[in-house]
Amino acid sequence: MSIKNTDAPKKAKTTVYMTDEEETRLNELFIKRLREKRKTDKSALLCEGIRLLFEKEIGSNSNG
């Protein structure tokens, strides 16, 4: 059995402070995706939100 060596992107751990309303919205998005059988986690949702905000504010669609 061979193990494929893939270069996973480096990830940073961070603490996020949010209001109860923001946490509720994040939970609702998470639950919606689970119901749609779209496997995700809350970190992935936050990263997606950051990418979308970056595209909106900066106007770039880069992956790196």
Summary of the structure (lengths in Angstrom):
residues: 64
radius of gyration: 15.2
end to end distance: 32.4
largest distance: 48.4
contacts: 85
relative contact order: 0.08
helix: 52%
strand: 0%
